[in-house]
Amino acid sequence: MNSQVPAKQPVFYRWLVFTVLALGYLLVYFHRTSPAVVALDMMADLQVGAAATGLLASAYFYPYALMQIPAGLLSDSWGPRKTISVFFALAGLGSILFGLAGSLATAIAARVLVGLGVAMLFVPTMKALTKWFKHEEFARAMGILMAVGGAGVFAAAGPLAWLSQQIGWRGSFMTIGGATLILAALVWLLVRNTPQELGYAAPNEPETLQAQPEAIGLWQGMKMVLSSRHFWPLAIWFFFTPGGVFFSFGGLWAGPYLMQVYGLSGTQAGGVLSMLAVGMIVGSPILSWISDKVLVSRKKLILITSSCTVLLMLPLVFATGAMSLPLLYVWFFLLSVCTSAVVVVAFTSAKELFPVAIAGTSTSLVNLPPFVGGAVMQPVLGWLLEVQAPAATAYGATQYGRAFILYLVLSLISLVAAFFLKDTLKRSP
């Protein structure tokens, strides 16, 4: 006689797992964009110039980019719970070390440790969510996750500026390092790799078992992606738009620009920079809806936002210090929509380009270029400022305007690349 009782669905616990992982994603975006509002304080405290500051901020991006492929491998071998817990603990220690850093070399090493640690959140989280959520619930969970990432950008703007005024930039990073360590502990205590580990039923069984795609090895999958002519225009777009423009400007140089050219305080600059978060939170679902329901096209949406990005660069170059404060709020919101919120559509396009069996590989590979772009362009912009006035400790509209020509060029390259994208969404006949 079979007395087994069917396992219950993890209705409540899946959202608990999601909440913990989403808080981790908030911290990822916080660590990524936090240098912007405290850049001038760091420059003065560490006694470094613009080029060195760019190098310091970019130290986050190199390990983040390099760890994207290992992130998938560790997610499969260690599982999301162990991978995120261990590496987030490293990130927390790195943030504390950054707050204690007495030299540029120590600060760079600390940022490398932070980048290495938080790099192990996104891919393992995707793996965990596929196990905890039904297929039809996954898109909703992803949309919420992206919005929480936008909340991380918001926290790294106005709230960080306020906290830095209260306890200094060093105390701020030590505090957020402590929060990162607490999050690592929560992941270990509360997150499980699958519902079955707690006796729950798998949300997608038995359909998942019946529809397993044919296995494709890692190296074979990488070859399929890298040899595809449709991958490279998208990779170029990712390198120059979210990487070269958004991560470089929004993640670092926007703060000094607002404070030195417009004379804003750290708190005022943080208020303007918070529009980058609003653009992500509001723009991501709206652009996804426009792509799916209005344009029924990924390529058209990316072409439109890329064209708008070129237009947004014009006042940055030719009217560098002439925008009013209300206009700055609007400009930063639009910049976020066109260079960051649109990433949701671009990632969807990347997944649709390749078989489901290598969705993780294609996502990991397309996730590399934006972080390499940010790593390269942050110090390049700093060098362009410093070379104009080698002995300066502050820069004016003229220096920033000339340096920002770089962003105009990057946006034009992205626009050209967008014309060569393959449209992965077609209207139903």
KOLMARRO-183920 format. One record per residue (C-alpha): residue number from 1; chain; x, y, z. Coordinates in nm, 3 decimals. Layout:
nr	kette	east	north	up
NUM	A	X	Y	Z $
...
END
This chain:
nr	kette	east	north	up
1	A	0.000	0.000	0.000 $
2	A	0.140	0.340	-0.101 $
3	A	0.097	0.586	0.185 $
4	A	0.307	0.865	0.039 $
5	A	0.151	1.210	0.056 $
6	A	0.223	1.436	-0.244 $
7	A	0.474	1.705	-0.161 $
8	A	0.336	2.057	-0.128 $
9	A	0.425	2.338	-0.366 $
10	A	0.669	2.594	-0.213 $
11	A	0.423	2.884	-0.244 $
12	A	0.554	3.092	0.047 $
13	A	0.911	2.973	0.068 $
14	A	0.993	3.047	-0.296 $
15	A	0.921	3.415	-0.233 $
16	A	1.138	3.404	0.079 $
17	A	1.422	3.265	-0.133 $
18	A	1.351	3.529	-0.396 $
19	A	1.351	3.811	-0.139 $
20	A	1.692	3.713	0.000 $
21	A	1.844	3.680	-0.348 $
22	A	1.683	4.006	-0.462 $
23	A	1.840	4.189	-0.167 $
24	A	2.170	4.051	-0.288 $
25	A	2.100	4.192	-0.635 $
26	A	2.030	4.531	-0.475 $
27	A	2.375	4.518	-0.314 $
28	A	2.534	4.422	-0.647 $
29	A	2.405	4.740	-0.809 $
30	A	2.490	4.945	-0.501 $
31	A	2.854	4.832	-0.509 $
32	A	2.866	4.889	-0.887 $
33	A	2.750	5.251	-0.893 $
34	A	2.849	5.373	-0.544 $
35	A	3.174	5.553	-0.643 $
36	A	2.982	5.827	-0.830 $
37	A	2.860	6.034	-0.533 $
38	A	3.175	5.990	-0.320 $
39	A	3.436	6.015	-0.599 $
40	A	3.555	6.364	-0.503 $
41	A	3.590	6.267	-0.135 $
42	A	3.790	5.957	-0.233 $
43	A	4.014	6.160	-0.465 $
44	A	4.092	6.408	-0.188 $
45	A	4.140	6.147	0.084 $
46	A	4.358	5.910	-0.121 $
47	A	4.532	6.203	-0.295 $
48	A	4.483	6.070	-0.647 $
49	A	4.391	6.229	-0.979 $
50	A	4.112	6.159	-1.225 $
51	A	4.293	5.883	-1.416 $
52	A	4.376	5.695	-1.095 $
53	A	4.018	5.739	-0.973 $
54	A	3.892	5.589	-1.297 $
55	A	4.129	5.295	-1.253 $
56	A	4.010	5.251	-0.893 $
57	A	3.643	5.242	-0.989 $
58	A	3.707	5.012	-1.286 $
59	A	3.881	4.756	-1.061 $
60	A	3.530	4.628	-0.978 $
61	A	3.451	4.544	-1.341 $
62	A	3.749	4.330	-1.446 $
63	A	3.694	4.043	-1.200 $
64	A	3.318	4.072	-1.251 $
65	A	3.359	4.016	-1.623 $
66	A	3.615	3.738	-1.587 $
67	A	3.397	3.542	-1.344 $
68	A	3.086	3.518	-1.563 $
69	A	3.172	3.177	-1.713 $
70	A	3.304	3.033	-1.382 $
71	A	2.982	3.156	-1.221 $
72	A	2.783	2.913	-1.433 $
73	A	3.022	2.626	-1.360 $
74	A	3.018	2.688	-0.984 $
75	A	2.640	2.722	-0.986 $
76	A	2.621	2.373	-1.133 $
77	A	2.887	2.215	-0.912 $
78	A	2.854	2.398	-0.578 $
79	A	2.495	2.511	-0.620 $
80	A	2.360	2.869	-0.584 $
81	A	2.346	2.862	-0.202 $
82	A	2.714	2.785	-0.143 $
83	A	2.839	2.991	-0.438 $
84	A	2.658	3.310	-0.336 $
85	A	2.730	3.270	0.037 $
86	A	3.106	3.223	-0.004 $
87	A	3.158	3.493	-0.262 $
88	A	2.930	3.748	-0.099 $
89	A	3.133	3.705	0.219 $
90	A	3.440	3.799	0.013 $
91	A	3.256	4.103	-0.121 $
92	A	3.165	4.215	0.231 $
93	A	3.525	4.184	0.346 $
94	A	3.636	4.372	0.035 $
95	A	3.400	4.660	0.108 $
96	A	3.524	4.685	0.466 $
97	A	3.885	4.678	0.343 $
98	A	3.797	4.954	0.095 $
99	A	3.674	5.172	0.380 $
100	A	3.999	5.108	0.568 $
101	A	4.230	5.154	0.267 $
102	A	4.520	5.390	0.330 $
103	A	4.666	5.378	-0.020 $
104	A	4.553	5.355	-0.381 $
105	A	4.694	5.003	-0.414 $
106	A	4.497	4.877	-0.114 $
107	A	4.180	5.047	-0.239 $
108	A	4.218	4.885	-0.582 $
109	A	4.274	4.543	-0.426 $
110	A	3.962	4.593	-0.215 $
111	A	3.749	4.687	-0.519 $
112	A	3.881	4.379	-0.702 $
113	A	3.765	4.167	-0.409 $
114	A	3.422	4.333	-0.415 $
115	A	3.386	4.277	-0.791 $
116	A	3.495	3.916	-0.755 $
117	A	3.242	3.854	-0.479 $
118	A	2.932	4.014	-0.628 $
119	A	3.003	3.858	-0.969 $
120	A	2.866	3.535	-0.826 $
121	A	2.511	3.656	-0.773 $
122	A	2.330	3.699	-1.105 $
123	A	2.398	3.363	-1.275 $
124	A	2.344	3.153	-0.957 $
125	A	2.025	3.348	-0.888 $
126	A	1.895	3.269	-1.239 $
127	A	1.965	2.901	-1.173 $
128	A	1.790	2.910	-0.835 $
129	A	1.482	3.087	-0.972 $
130	A	1.441	2.830	-1.250 $
131	A	1.418	2.565	-0.978 $
132	A	1.186	2.752	-0.742 $
133	A	0.940	2.917	-0.985 $
134	A	0.704	2.784	-1.247 $
135	A	0.786	2.870	-1.607 $
136	A	0.495	3.112	-1.632 $
137	A	0.605	3.289	-1.311 $
138	A	0.968	3.332	-1.409 $
139	A	0.924	3.647	-1.619 $
140	A	0.736	3.820	-1.335 $
141	A	1.012	3.727	-1.091 $
142	A	1.276	3.860	-1.333 $
143	A	1.091	4.189	-1.374 $
144	A	1.077	4.236	-0.997 $
145	A	1.446	4.143	-0.970 $
146	A	1.542	4.412	-1.222 $
147	A	1.336	4.668	-1.032 $
148	A	1.518	4.577	-0.711 $
149	A	1.846	4.630	-0.897 $
150	A	1.721	4.979	-0.975 $
151	A	1.660	5.028	-0.603 $
152	A	2.030	4.948	-0.555 $
153	A	2.121	5.229	-0.796 $
154	A	1.890	5.459	-0.597 $
155	A	2.054	5.360	-0.268 $
156	A	2.396	5.438	-0.417 $
157	A	2.281	5.792	-0.503 $
158	A	2.094	6.013	-0.255 $
159	A	2.098	5.775	0.045 $
160	A	2.472	5.709	0.009 $
161	A	2.541	6.081	-0.027 $
162	A	2.349	6.144	0.297 $
163	A	2.521	5.856	0.480 $
164	A	2.861	5.977	0.361 $
165	A	2.787	6.320	0.507 $
166	A	2.702	6.158	0.840 $
167	A	2.984	5.905	0.881 $
168	A	3.218	5.974	0.587 $
169	A	3.276	5.770	0.273 $
170	A	3.495	5.525	0.465 $
171	A	3.234	5.457	0.729 $
172	A	2.971	5.419	0.457 $
173	A	3.161	5.145	0.277 $
174	A	3.241	4.967	0.603 $
175	A	2.870	4.976	0.689 $
176	A	2.763	4.837	0.353 $
177	A	3.037	4.575	0.389 $
178	A	2.875	4.463	0.712 $
179	A	2.535	4.448	0.539 $
180	A	2.689	4.234	0.264 $
181	A	2.825	3.990	0.523 $
182	A	2.480	3.967	0.684 $
183	A	2.328	3.895	0.344 $
184	A	2.584	3.617	0.286 $
185	A	2.474	3.460	0.616 $
186	A	2.105	3.490	0.524 $
187	A	2.167	3.313	0.193 $
188	A	2.339	3.028	0.375 $
189	A	2.063	3.001	0.637 $
190	A	1.752	3.048	0.423 $
191	A	1.825	2.971	0.057 $
192	A	1.821	2.616	-0.077 $
193	A	1.920	2.510	-0.426 $
194	A	1.591	2.333	-0.496 $
195	A	1.251	2.301	-0.325 $
196	A	1.311	1.926	-0.293 $
197	A	1.585	1.991	-0.035 $
198	A	1.310	2.108	0.202 $
199	A	1.062	1.839	0.102 $
200	A	0.861	2.054	-0.141 $
201	A	0.756	1.946	-0.488 $
202	A	0.946	2.073	-0.790 $
203	A	0.724	2.345	-0.948 $
204	A	0.797	2.239	-1.305 $
205	A	0.771	1.859	-1.276 $
206	A	0.677	1.651	-1.461 $
207	A	0.680	1.889	-1.758 $
208	A	1.047	1.970	-1.707 $
209	A	1.143	1.607	-1.723 $
210	A	0.941	1.550	-2.037 $
211	A	1.086	1.845	-2.223 $
212	A	1.455	1.828	-2.144 $
213	A	1.657	1.970	-2.434 $
214	A	1.949	1.774	-2.567 $
215	A	2.257	1.845	-2.356 $
216	A	2.524	2.066	-2.513 $
217	A	2.868	2.083	-2.355 $
218	A	3.016	2.411	-2.229 $
219	A	3.286	2.439	-2.495 $
220	A	3.049	2.337	-2.773 $
221	A	2.798	2.595	-2.652 $
222	A	3.063	2.868	-2.636 $
223	A	3.172	2.781	-2.990 $
224	A	2.812	2.804	-3.112 $
225	A	2.772	3.149	-2.959 $
226	A	3.108	3.297	-3.054 $
227	A	3.093	3.166	-3.411 $
228	A	2.751	3.320	-3.470 $
229	A	2.756	3.637	-3.679 $
230	A	2.446	3.752	-3.491 $
231	A	2.625	3.751	-3.155 $
232	A	2.887	4.014	-3.233 $
233	A	2.667	4.317	-3.315 $
234	A	2.485	4.255	-2.986 $
235	A	2.816	4.217	-2.800 $
236	A	2.941	4.545	-2.951 $
237	A	2.621	4.719	-2.848 $
238	A	2.654	4.582	-2.492 $
239	A	3.019	4.694	-2.473 $
240	A	2.953	5.054	-2.576 $
241	A	2.603	5.133	-2.444 $
242	A	2.544	4.983	-2.096 $
243	A	2.919	4.937	-2.048 $
244	A	3.092	5.233	-2.210 $
245	A	2.823	5.493	-2.144 $
246	A	2.605	5.386	-1.848 $
247	A	2.862	5.213	-1.626 $
248	A	3.136	5.466	-1.701 $
249	A	2.928	5.783	-1.671 $
250	A	2.646	5.681	-1.439 $
251	A	2.871	5.460	-1.226 $
252	A	3.147	5.718	-1.171 $
253	A	3.190	6.040	-1.366 $
254	A	2.835	6.174	-1.344 $
255	A	2.886	6.261	-0.976 $
256	A	3.204	6.469	-1.017 $
257	A	3.051	6.629	-1.329 $
258	A	2.742	6.747	-1.140 $
259	A	2.941	6.873	-0.843 $
260	A	3.225	7.043	-1.030 $
261	A	3.040	7.186	-1.332 $
262	A	2.703	7.268	-1.174 $
263	A	2.828	7.326	-0.819 $
264	A	2.583	7.079	-0.666 $
265	A	2.642	6.938	-0.320 $
266	A	2.683	6.565	-0.273 $
267	A	2.322	6.534	-0.159 $
268	A	2.193	6.739	-0.453 $
269	A	2.399	6.535	-0.697 $
270	A	2.267	6.219	-0.535 $
271	A	1.913	6.340	-0.598 $
272	A	1.985	6.385	-0.968 $
273	A	2.165	6.051	-0.989 $
274	A	1.866	5.880	-0.830 $
275	A	1.689	5.931	-1.163 $
276	A	1.914	5.658	-1.301 $
277	A	1.735	5.421	-1.062 $
278	A	1.391	5.558	-1.150 $
279	A	1.468	5.509	-1.518 $
280	A	1.558	5.144	-1.458 $
281	A	1.256	5.070	-1.238 $
282	A	1.003	5.243	-1.461 $
283	A	1.166	5.186	-1.798 $
284	A	1.240	4.812	-1.781 $
285	A	0.878	4.687	-1.777 $
286	A	0.759	4.960	-2.015 $
287	A	1.026	4.889	-2.276 $
288	A	0.963	4.515	-2.246 $
289	A	0.591	4.576	-2.308 $
290	A	0.663	4.804	-2.605 $
291	A	0.898	4.546	-2.753 $
292	A	0.649	4.259	-2.705 $
293	A	0.314	4.424	-2.776 $
294	A	0.362	4.748	-2.969 $
295	A	0.667	4.711	-3.193 $
296	A	0.671	4.329	-3.176 $
297	A	1.044	4.365	-3.233 $
298	A	1.361	4.363	-3.027 $
299	A	1.572	4.529	-3.296 $
300	A	1.342	4.827	-3.352 $
301	A	1.329	4.902	-2.981 $
302	A	1.710	4.889	-2.950 $
303	A	1.746	5.108	-3.261 $
304	A	1.509	5.369	-3.116 $
305	A	1.682	5.383	-2.777 $
306	A	2.027	5.388	-2.942 $
307	A	1.921	5.684	-3.158 $
308	A	1.791	5.862	-2.848 $
309	A	2.122	5.795	-2.670 $
310	A	2.308	5.974	-2.951 $
311	A	2.074	6.272	-2.913 $
312	A	2.123	6.273	-2.535 $
313	A	2.500	6.297	-2.579 $
314	A	2.470	6.623	-2.775 $
315	A	2.393	6.852	-2.477 $
316	A	2.651	6.664	-2.272 $
317	A	2.917	6.766	-2.527 $
318	A	2.792	7.097	-2.666 $
319	A	2.598	7.240	-2.368 $
320	A	2.804	7.081	-2.093 $
321	A	2.710	7.319	-1.813 $
322	A	2.397	7.478	-1.956 $
323	A	2.117	7.244	-1.847 $
324	A	1.883	7.362	-1.571 $
325	A	1.836	7.148	-1.259 $
326	A	1.489	7.024	-1.366 $
327	A	1.627	6.941	-1.710 $
328	A	1.912	6.745	-1.550 $
329	A	1.656	6.529	-1.369 $
330	A	1.477	6.457	-1.697 $
331	A	1.804	6.401	-1.886 $
332	A	1.935	6.146	-1.636 $
333	A	1.600	5.964	-1.637 $
334	A	1.605	5.936	-2.017 $
335	A	1.969	5.829	-2.014 $
336	A	1.883	5.543	-1.779 $
337	A	1.588	5.432	-1.991 $
338	A	1.792	5.432	-2.313 $
339	A	2.117	5.278	-2.182 $
340	A	2.016	5.064	-1.883 $
341	A	1.644	4.977	-1.882 $
342	A	1.671	4.860	-2.243 $
343	A	1.916	4.591	-2.131 $
344	A	1.619	4.369	-2.036 $
345	A	1.514	4.362	-2.402 $
346	A	1.872	4.307	-2.520 $
347	A	1.919	4.011	-2.283 $
348	A	1.592	3.864	-2.406 $
349	A	1.722	3.894	-2.762 $
350	A	2.044	3.717	-2.663 $
351	A	1.847	3.426	-2.515 $
352	A	1.626	3.403	-2.824 $
353	A	1.924	3.389	-3.061 $
354	A	2.036	3.047	-2.938 $
355	A	1.889	2.710	-2.833 $
356	A	1.744	2.682	-2.484 $
357	A	2.011	2.423	-2.401 $
358	A	2.281	2.693	-2.410 $
359	A	2.076	2.981	-2.271 $
360	A	2.307	3.004	-1.970 $
361	A	2.618	3.009	-2.186 $
362	A	2.480	3.272	-2.425 $
363	A	2.365	3.490	-2.135 $
364	A	2.705	3.462	-1.964 $
365	A	2.895	3.550	-2.282 $
366	A	2.678	3.849	-2.365 $
367	A	2.712	3.962	-2.003 $
368	A	3.090	3.999	-2.047 $
369	A	3.111	4.300	-2.286 $
370	A	2.928	4.559	-2.071 $
371	A	3.158	4.502	-1.775 $
372	A	3.468	4.511	-1.992 $
373	A	3.331	4.832	-2.144 $
374	A	3.284	4.987	-1.802 $
375	A	3.629	4.875	-1.690 $
376	A	3.796	5.028	-1.996 $
377	A	3.602	5.353	-2.027 $
378	A	3.609	5.470	-1.664 $
379	A	3.989	5.525	-1.659 $
380	A	3.993	5.643	-2.021 $
381	A	3.751	5.925	-1.936 $
382	A	3.962	6.010	-1.631 $
383	A	4.273	6.023	-1.848 $
384	A	4.096	6.251	-2.098 $
385	A	4.019	6.491	-1.813 $
386	A	4.364	6.477	-1.658 $
387	A	4.556	6.522	-1.983 $
388	A	4.383	6.857	-2.039 $
389	A	4.487	6.994	-1.698 $
390	A	4.757	6.770	-1.544 $
391	A	4.791	6.965	-1.220 $
392	A	4.422	7.033	-1.165 $
393	A	4.222	6.894	-0.875 $
394	A	3.891	7.001	-1.030 $
395	A	3.768	7.034	-1.386 $
396	A	3.532	7.274	-1.558 $
397	A	3.273	7.256	-1.832 $
398	A	3.535	7.291	-2.105 $
399	A	3.737	6.991	-1.987 $
400	A	3.430	6.775	-1.929 $
401	A	3.276	6.872	-2.264 $
402	A	3.587	6.769	-2.453 $
403	A	3.618	6.444	-2.259 $
404	A	3.250	6.362	-2.315 $
405	A	3.309	6.350	-2.691 $
406	A	3.415	5.994	-2.606 $
407	A	3.056	5.911	-2.504 $
408	A	2.918	6.062	-2.825 $
409	A	3.151	5.843	-3.030 $
410	A	3.057	5.534	-2.827 $
411	A	2.686	5.599	-2.876 $
412	A	2.733	5.638	-3.252 $
413	A	2.919	5.306	-3.270 $
414	A	2.636	5.141	-3.074 $
415	A	2.379	5.283	-3.314 $
416	A	2.566	5.139	-3.613 $
417	A	2.590	4.800	-3.438 $
418	A	2.214	4.806	-3.369 $
419	A	2.144	4.817	-3.743 $
420	A	2.315	4.477	-3.777 $
421	A	2.116	4.306	-3.501 $
422	A	1.898	4.010	-3.588 $
423	A	1.537	4.063	-3.489 $
424	A	1.443	3.768	-3.270 $
425	A	1.074	3.853	-3.227 $
426	A	0.835	3.838	-3.520 $
427	A	0.464	3.905	-3.551 $
428	A	0.246	3.597	-3.548 $
429	A	0.103	3.521	-3.895 $
END
